[in-house]
Amino acid sequence: MSITHAILGILSWKSVTGYDLKKIIQESPFMYWSANNNQIYKSLVQLLDEGFVTCEVQHQESSPSKKIYTITEEGVAELKDWVLSTPEPPDLKKSFLIQLAWADQLNTDELNALLTKYEEEVRTQILLQQEQKLRGPFSPGRTTREIYLWDMIYDNLIDFYKREWEWIQKLRSELRIPIEKEANQMKVQVVERGMKKYVECASAETPLRTGQDALDLIAACFEHDTNQLVLHAEALSDDFFNLRTGLAGEMLQKFINYRVKAALIITNEQVVKGRFKELLAEANKGNDFRVFGSVGEAEAWLLDL
């Protein structure tokens, strides 16, 4: 399957811009393309050449003009032909299985660490998909049957990750590698500002120092139906501020992967130095993670106040 059929499917629901297409594909749990601009616009050019879509330039007074793409009758017919085609067999591409294939060279502690990292990712995916379903899965929702079909897609995804979790527990049991993990007691609260809210972590019983701690914060966001996080420097271990440990990069990447918008509050400027200072300066140029000196400043950015 190519991304062109996914685009035709979206356009069969409604006419949208290239930017809208990118956002829909990125936020979908089963449209697996990276949805970068080059990939989408190359496909749109192909669809235009084949007469499957049309493009209308919409002028705006205070904003740049935008191109609205609409599916044609030929495009609808092409989409239906593809939907009726023989489905491909289930795709099994899991790099973890390749890692596991050569894991006999690891000692017990190293293998336990590998399994634990994979468990962390699977657990977070279960929470993510469950929360998305509770909020109401994304669906065109044009008919009762279409709503049901999209709902079942989410069930399929959740069941996949649950089976993966059960499989890895069986693996642990057969290899006699027990889970040895103590829960980190984080001080987490939900802050509401009108119709908006975010999760705030001011401190932790044990300073946050692992990728699992980042996933626990992400899970707390999902559980409270928000993707906004305020994290205080006091909750983090010294390793976070030392780039040589790789902890800052690992935690920030997890926030980005799971689309959690995070603000870090640093009141002690002494920790902002060297390469870490350079990292923060670069991060503050983006819209995924930024550093502030007060909660008020962080709120204004997170909630667009």
C-alpha distance (Angstrom), angle and dihedral (degrees) to the residues before:
residue distance angle dihedral
M1 . . .
S2 3.80 . .
I3 3.78 128.7 .
T4 3.80 89.0 -110.9
H5 3.81 91.5 76.9
A6 3.79 91.3 50.0
I7 3.81 88.4 52.1
L8 3.81 91.3 49.1
G9 3.80 89.2 50.4
I10 3.81 92.4 53.2
L11 3.81 91.7 45.7
S12 3.81 90.3 50.6
W13 3.80 85.1 63.4
K14 3.81 98.2 45.8
S15 3.79 143.3 -24.3
V16 3.81 112.1 -96.9
T17 3.80 143.9 164.7
G18 3.79 125.1 -102.9
Y19 3.80 88.3 -104.3
D20 3.81 90.8 54.5
L21 3.81 90.0 50.2
K22 3.79 90.9 52.5
K23 3.81 92.0 49.9
I24 3.83 94.1 48.2
I25 3.81 92.8 48.8
Q26 3.80 93.6 45.1
E27 3.81 92.6 51.1
S28 3.79 94.7 45.7
P29 3.84 114.4 99.5
F30 3.81 93.3 -149.7
M31 3.81 105.5 35.8
Y32 3.78 92.1 88.8
W33 3.80 102.3 -171.0
S34 3.77 121.1 113.6
A35 3.80 87.7 -122.2
N36 3.78 94.2 -147.0
N37 3.79 116.7 169.8
N38 3.80 94.3 -108.6
Q39 3.80 92.8 54.2
I40 3.81 94.0 47.8
Y41 3.79 98.1 44.1
K42 3.82 93.4 45.7
S43 3.81 87.7 53.9
L44 3.81 91.7 47.5
V45 3.81 91.0 52.0
Q46 3.81 88.8 51.1
L47 3.82 91.6 49.1
L48 3.82 91.0 48.4
D49 3.82 91.4 50.7
E50 3.80 90.5 50.7
G51 3.80 92.2 48.9
F52 3.81 93.6 -118.5
V53 3.82 94.0 121.9
T54 3.78 138.5 23.5
C55 3.78 129.3 -146.6
E56 3.79 128.0 -142.7
V57 3.80 123.0 -171.6
Q58 3.79 110.8 -136.4
H59 3.80 114.4 -160.1
Q60 3.80 120.6 -146.6
E61 3.79 127.1 -166.3
S62 3.80 99.9 -142.0
S63 3.81 99.7 25.0
P64 3.80 137.7 48.0
S65 3.79 117.0 -83.2
K66 3.79 115.7 -93.8
K67 3.78 133.7 -150.9
I68 3.80 116.8 -127.0
Y69 3.81 115.6 -157.3
T70 3.80 121.0 -152.0
I71 3.80 129.6 -175.3
T72 3.82 118.0 -119.5
E73 3.81 128.7 -143.3
E74 3.81 87.4 -100.4
G75 3.80 89.0 52.4
V76 3.81 91.7 51.7
A77 3.81 89.7 50.8
E78 3.83 91.2 49.0
L79 3.82 90.7 49.9
K80 3.80 91.8 50.3
D81 3.82 91.9 48.2
W82 3.80 89.4 53.0
V83 3.82 93.0 46.6
L84 3.83 88.4 52.8
S85 3.81 93.1 48.9
T86 3.81 121.3 104.7
P87 3.82 109.3 -78.5
E88 3.79 117.4 -117.4
P89 3.82 117.0 -114.8
P90 3.82 115.8 -95.7
D91 3.78 109.5 -73.7
L92 3.81 113.4 -124.4
K93 3.77 108.0 -168.6
K94 3.79 110.1 147.8
S95 3.78 116.8 150.4
F96 3.81 88.3 -164.2
L97 3.81 89.7 70.7
I98 3.80 89.9 56.7
Q99 3.80 89.8 50.0
L100 3.80 89.4 49.1
A101 3.81 92.1 49.3
W102 3.80 90.1 66.5
A103 3.80 97.6 33.6
D104 3.80 95.9 104.6
Q105 3.81 87.5 89.3
L106 3.82 89.1 66.2
N107 3.77 123.9 91.6
T108 3.81 119.2 -124.9
D109 3.80 95.0 -92.3
E110 3.80 92.5 48.6
L111 3.81 92.3 48.3
N112 3.80 90.0 48.0
A113 3.81 89.4 53.0
L114 3.81 91.2 50.7
L115 3.80 92.6 49.9
T116 3.79 91.7 45.9
K117 3.80 93.0 53.9
Y118 3.79 91.2 50.9
E119 3.81 90.7 47.2
E120 3.79 89.6 53.6
E121 3.78 92.0 55.6
V122 3.83 93.8 45.0
R123 3.80 92.6 48.1
T124 3.80 92.0 51.0
Q125 3.81 91.3 48.9
I126 3.81 90.2 53.0
L127 3.81 90.3 52.3
L128 3.80 92.4 44.6
Q129 3.80 95.1 51.7
Q130 3.80 92.9 42.8
E131 3.79 92.0 51.5
Q132 3.79 92.2 47.3
K133 3.78 89.7 52.3
L134 3.81 92.3 47.8
R135 3.80 90.1 51.9
G136 3.77 88.5 51.6
P137 3.80 117.3 -87.6
F138 3.76 117.8 -102.0
S139 3.79 107.6 -96.7
P140 3.80 136.9 149.3
G141 3.83 84.1 -125.2
R142 3.80 95.5 -159.6
T143 3.80 95.5 143.2
T144 3.80 137.6 15.1
R145 3.79 89.8 -111.0
E146 3.80 93.1 51.0
I147 3.82 90.6 50.8
Y148 3.80 89.5 51.5
L149 3.82 93.4 48.0
W150 3.80 92.6 52.3
D151 3.80 90.7 45.0
M152 3.80 89.4 54.6
I153 3.81 90.1 51.4
Y154 3.80 88.6 61.1
D155 3.82 90.1 47.2
N156 3.80 88.6 53.5
L157 3.80 91.3 52.8
I158 3.81 93.6 46.9
D159 3.81 92.1 47.4
F160 3.81 90.2 50.2
Y161 3.80 93.0 56.2
K162 3.81 92.1 42.7
R163 3.80 90.2 53.4
E164 3.80 89.0 48.1
W165 3.81 89.4 52.9
E166 3.82 91.9 49.6
W167 3.80 90.7 47.8
I168 3.79 93.6 53.0
Q169 3.82 91.1 48.2
K170 3.82 88.2 53.6
L171 3.80 88.8 49.5
R172 3.79 90.6 52.7
S173 3.81 91.8 47.4
E174 3.81 94.8 50.2
L175 3.80 92.0 46.5
R176 3.80 91.1 43.0
I177 3.79 93.3 -126.0
P178 3.81 105.0 145.0
I179 3.78 123.8 -158.0
E180 3.76 108.9 -103.4
K181 3.75 106.2 -175.8
E182 3.77 132.9 136.3
A183 3.77 116.7 -154.3
N184 3.79 113.9 -118.2
Q185 3.79 110.8 -130.0
M186 3.80 104.1 -134.9
K187 3.79 122.2 -173.5
V188 3.79 99.9 -125.2
Q189 3.79 128.2 168.7
V190 3.79 135.5 172.8
V191 3.81 114.5 -124.8
E192 3.81 117.8 -161.2
R193 3.77 124.6 -161.1
G194 3.78 108.3 -177.2
M195 3.80 107.6 -62.6
K196 3.80 92.3 -12.7
K197 3.80 131.2 77.5
Y198 3.77 144.2 173.7
V199 3.80 139.5 -169.3
E200 3.81 116.4 -112.1
C201 3.80 125.2 -160.5
A202 3.80 110.9 -168.5
S203 3.81 100.4 167.1
A204 3.79 145.3 -9.6
E205 3.79 134.6 -144.5
T206 3.79 87.0 -125.3
P207 3.83 115.4 25.6
L208 3.80 110.7 -104.0
R209 3.78 108.1 -98.5
T210 3.82 110.7 150.0
G211 3.77 142.1 63.1
Q212 3.80 87.4 -113.0
D213 3.80 89.3 61.6
A214 3.80 88.8 56.0
L215 3.81 90.1 49.8
D216 3.81 90.2 49.9
L217 3.81 89.0 55.3
I218 3.80 90.3 48.5
A219 3.81 90.0 49.2
A220 3.82 89.7 51.8
C221 3.80 89.1 54.2
F222 3.80 92.2 49.7
E223 3.81 92.1 47.3
H224 3.80 90.1 55.4
D225 3.81 95.0 44.3
T226 3.79 98.2 -113.2
N227 3.78 137.6 106.2
Q228 3.81 94.9 -157.6
L229 3.82 121.4 103.5
V230 3.80 134.4 -177.1
L231 3.80 111.7 -164.7
H232 3.80 123.7 -173.2
A233 3.80 120.1 -143.7
E234 3.83 88.8 -130.7
A235 3.82 89.0 69.6
L236 3.81 92.7 57.3
S237 3.78 129.5 84.4
D238 3.80 121.3 -121.1
D239 3.81 87.8 -105.7
F240 3.80 89.5 72.9
F241 3.81 90.9 63.9
N242 3.80 93.3 46.9
L243 3.80 107.3 77.4
R244 3.80 91.5 -162.6
T245 3.82 89.5 73.8
G246 3.81 92.1 57.3
L247 3.82 91.1 -139.1
A248 3.80 96.5 121.2
G249 3.80 92.1 50.7
E250 3.81 92.1 46.7
M251 3.81 94.8 49.7
L252 3.79 95.3 43.6
Q253 3.80 91.4 48.5
K254 3.81 90.4 53.8
F255 3.80 90.6 51.5
I256 3.81 89.1 52.1
N257 3.83 94.0 44.5
Y258 3.79 91.6 54.2
R259 3.81 93.6 39.1
V260 3.78 95.8 -117.7
K261 3.79 111.4 155.5
A262 3.80 106.1 -142.0
A263 3.80 134.0 -167.2
L264 3.80 120.2 -166.1
I265 3.81 118.5 -152.0
I266 3.81 113.7 -149.2
T267 3.79 118.3 177.7
N268 3.81 96.3 162.0
E269 3.78 104.8 74.0
Q270 3.80 90.8 -171.3
V271 3.82 90.9 81.4
V272 3.82 90.9 56.2
K273 3.77 103.6 83.9
G274 3.79 144.2 112.4
R275 3.78 118.5 -0.1
F276 3.80 91.7 -10.5
K277 3.81 89.0 61.3
E278 3.81 88.7 52.4
L279 3.82 90.4 51.0
L280 3.80 91.6 53.0
A281 3.79 92.5 47.5
E282 3.80 89.8 53.9
A283 3.83 93.2 44.1
N284 3.80 91.7 52.7
K285 3.80 89.5 63.3
G286 3.79 91.3 64.4
N287 3.78 135.4 65.1
D288 3.82 101.2 -125.9
F289 3.81 103.1 66.9
R290 3.77 132.9 12.0
V291 3.79 139.4 166.8
F292 3.81 125.7 -127.3
G293 3.77 138.8 177.1
S294 3.80 95.9 -134.5
V295 3.79 141.3 27.2
G296 3.79 90.4 -119.5
E297 3.80 92.1 60.1
A298 3.80 90.6 46.0
E299 3.82 91.6 50.8
A300 3.79 91.9 50.7
W301 3.82 90.2 55.3
L302 3.80 97.8 39.7
L303 3.79 97.4 45.0
D304 3.82 98.7 30.4
L305 3.80 90.8 -122.0
